[in-house]
Amino acid sequence: MKHLTIIVPNGDNNLPSITGAYEIFSRANAYNKANNKNELFTIQLAGISEKVEFNGGLFTVKPHLNISAVTKTDLIIIPSLNHNYNIALKDNEQLLPWIKKQYQNGAEIATICTGAFVLAASGLLDGKSCSTHWSVTENFRSMFPKVNLQIDELITDEKGIYTNGGAYSFLNLMIYLIEKYYDRNTAIYCSKVFQIEMNRNTQSQFAIFTGQKKHDDEMVQLAQSYIEKNIEVKISIGELSSKLNVGRRNFDRRFIKATGNTPVEYSQRVKIEAAKKAFETNRKTINEVMYEVGYSDVKAFREVFRKITGMSPLEYKRKYHKDVVLVA
């Protein structure tokens, strides 16, 4: 029988990602048993404290055992740290060498949401792909520049390390792992019991783009400000770089270094974020919104919108606007 270790980190972190992982894997075990198969996993909660309080002491979790008692495990799940990741990293430094040792001994590791900060701090994500909650993108990139952050991906799977996007998208990761370790039928069963959509592969539609401003390049900040104040304009990046007295090649290089996006990508994200808000809040047609954010070509607008959100403009409007207008 394989061994699953669900980490209970110190600190007031995310309780549902712990209990949810435990319940879904327990149900998969029960399904196996009901179908005359052996339970696949021994499931244990492990931490570095005898008990951990959540939600201001409203809930308490008592791990089955201390991580020091787990000498060999097959799969480790690191839950979300909410947005307390800086504090959580300090409070859970003891976890890092243990996690690294288990991986070196053959364990696979799955992180939920901001749990990726713990795994990244161990060094195991260096050079590998990783997803986490879209709202912590800038801080994550700043803290762990060696990690290949794929913020639009819902799930990454590389060399026995799995990561996923934010909040309750961990349910999709659990179904993914159930199919990986059990089989497709068990995954379908769990998805139906817990009513989790299968095969969702992006968190793009949920992201709110606020711009990457945590840098000290004044020229890039001026460029960002210009782009954001001129959403309705089709901006020429060449003209913008000239306006700021910077050569185009140097402009692109500094912009990418400061924000992680090319100037064109940044402009697209700003415009599409404005379009999303328009679709969510008013009855304007696709074409009206398209013109308002500086596009004149319907095909180009749809392609960029889909690239960034994973949905067409019409699909997005249908999903997020109550009184949808279907006329393009």
N, C-alpha and C positions, 0 to 999 in steps of 0.2 A: 504494500500500500504506500502511495506517495504521501508526502507531508506538506501541508500548506500552512504557512505562518503569516497571519495578518498582524501587522505592527500596530500597537497602540502607543503613539508618541506622547511624550509629556506635553502638557499645555492644553488650553481650551481650544482644540482644533475641531475637525469635522466628524461628528459622531455618525451620521448616516452612511458615510463611505466605509466605515468599519462594520456597522451592523448589516448594511446592504450586501457587502461582499460575503459576510458570514452566512446570511440567509440564502443567497443565491447558490453558493457552493453546497450548502447543506441540502438544499432542495435537489440539486443535481445528483448528489450522493443517494438521496432517498429514491429518486427516479431510477437510478441504476439498480438499486436493491429491489425495487418493485418489479423490475424486469429481469429478475434472476441473474443479475450481475453483481460483482463485488463493488462495495463503496470504493471510490477511487482515491479519496483523500482523507487523511486524518487532519482535521482543521483545528488549529489552536491560535488563540490570541496571545501575543507576546509583547512585553514592554520592558522598560527599565525601572518602573515603579509598581508597587503592589496595587495601586488603584489610581485612576485618573478621572478628574471631574470635567464635565462638559456643560456648556450653557450656564455658566455661572454657578455651578454646583447642583443644577437641577437634575442632572444625570451623572451616574458614576459607572465606570467600566473597571472591572477587576480582571486583568489578563490571567490566562491560565497559568502562565509561567514567565520567568524572566528570560530575556534573550540569551543570557549566558548558559541556560540549560538546553538551548537548542543547538546541538552540535552539528546537525545535518538536516537540511530541509530541501525541498524540491522547487517550491514556488513561494515567493515573498510578495505580499501586497502592502504597499506603503500608502496610507490614506491621505486625503487632502489635509493641508494645514490651514485651510481658509486663507485669510490674508495676513495671518500671524507668522508668516514664514521666517522673518528675520529673528523673531524671538524664539520660534520653534527650533531653528538651527542651533542656537546657543544652548537650548534646554535638552537637545537630543544628540549631542556630539558623540555620546557613547555608542549610538547606533551605527555610525559611519564605518568604523573598522570591522564591525560584525557583518554588516551588509556586504562590504567588499570581500571579506573572507568567504562568505557563503557563495557569492557569485563565482569566485575563483574555484570553489569546490563543486561547481556544477549547477547551483540553484539559478532559476530564472527569476526575474524581478519585474513587477508591474507597479507603476506609480499612478496615483489618481490626482488629477488637477495639480495643485501646488505641492503635492508630495514629490514632484519632480525636483524641487529645490534640494531635498534631502539626498536624492540619488545623485544629482549633479555635484553636490558638495563632497560626495565620496570619490569623485573623479571618474566614476564608471561611465558617465555620459560623454566624456570628452571624445570628440570626433564622431559621435553617433547622433542620429536623428532623435528629436524629442518634441512632444507637444505639452502644453500646459494651458492654464486659463488665459484667454486673450488679453485680459486686463492687466496682467503682470509682465507682458512682453518686454517692455523696456528694462525693467529691473532685472529680469532673468538674463537678458542679453548682456547687460552691464556686468552682472556678477559672474556669468559663466560664458565668456566669449568663445571658448573652445567647443561649445555644444552647437550642433546644427539644429537650431530651433525651427520647427515646422508648425507655425501657429495655426494655420488653416486646417491642418489634419486633425481628425478626431482621435485617431489611434495611430501610433507608430509601433513597428515590430522589427527589431534589429538585434541580432546576436543574443537572443534570449532576454532582451529587455523590452518591455512594453510600457508605453506612456499614453496618456489620453488628455483630452481637453478639460474644460472646466465643469465644476458643479456636478449636477446629476447626470452628466454624460458618462460618468463612471459606470452606470448601468449597462451602457453599450459595450464598454470594455469587458465587463464581467461576462456578457453573452459571448463576446469574441473569445475569451479565455475558455469558457465552457466548451465551445465548439472545438477549440484547439486541443484541449486535454481529454474531453469525453468524446463526443461525436456530434454530427449535425442534428440528429433527432433530439438529443438531450438539450441542445441549444435552442431548438425550436420550442420544445416543451417549456423551458424556463422563460423564454420570451413571451409565451402565451400566458403562463401563470402570473408573471410579474408585469405583463403588458408593456414590454419594452420593444421598441421598434428595432428590427434586425437590419443589418447591413447599412446602417448610417455611417458615413465615412468622412464627414466634414463638420466643423463647427463654425464655418464662415458666416452663415446667415445670422448667427447670434452675436457676432463681434460688433462692438461699437468703436469705430475708429476716432480717436481723439487727437491723433498726431503724436509723433515722437519728439518730445521737447526737452528731454533730460540730457542735454549736451551743452557745450560751451562755445560752439561755433556761431558767432554773431551773424556772419554772412548767411549761413544756412537758416538761421532763425528769421532773418529778413525775407529770404526766399519762401519759407513756409508761410509767413504772414501774408505775403503777396498772393500766394496760391489760394489761401483760405479766404481772402477778402475778395477774390475775383472768380468765384465759382462759376459764374455765368459766362465767363470768357474762355475761348479756346486758346490756351496759353502756349506760346512758343518757348520752349526751354532755352533755345539758343538766344532769343531776344531777352529772356529773363536774366541769363548769365551775363549778357552784355550790359544790361541795365545796372547790374551789381558790379560791373568792371572786373569780371573774373572769366578767364578762358573756359570754354565749354568742357574740356577734358578735366581740368582742375575742379570746376564746379560740380561735375558728376561725382568725381572721386570724393570730395569733401561731403557732399550730400549723402552718399551711400554710407560713408563712415559714421556720420552723425545720426542718421535715422534708420539705416538698414534697408531703405528703399532707394531706388533711382528717383530722380525728380519726376519722371513720367509716371512711375508707379504711385508716388505720393500724391500727385495731382489726381490720378484716377481714383484713389481711395477717398480723397476729400470729396470729390464730385459724387461718387457712388454713395457715400454716407449721407450727403445732402439729399440725394434721390430717395434713399431708403426712408428717411424721415418724412419726406413729402408723401410717399406712398402710404405711410402709416397714418398720416394725420389729415389728409384732405382728399377731395374727390377729383383731382386733376387727372387727365388722361396720361398714358405712357408718353405720348409725344410732347405734351405740355411740360412734363417734368424733365424730359430729355433736353429740351431747349433751355430750360432754366438752369441746368447744370453744365451748359456749354457744349452740348453735342448736337450735331445737325444730321448725322447719319444713324438711322435706326439700327442697322445691322451692327455697326461699331459699338453703339451704346449697349445693345443686348449682349454682345460678346464680352465686353468689359464687365458689365453687371454680373453676368454668370461666372466669369473668372474669379471675381472677388467674393460673391455671396454663395456660389454653388446653385443659384436659381435664376430663372429668367425674371425680368421686371414684372411680368404679368403674374407669374407664380408667387413672387414675393408679395405683390399687392393683394392677391387672393388670400394669402395666408395671414397677413398682418393688418389688413384694413377691414373693418366690420362691414361697411357699406361699400363693397368693391364695385368699381366701374370697369367693365370689361372691354370698353372701346379703346383701341390703340390710337 
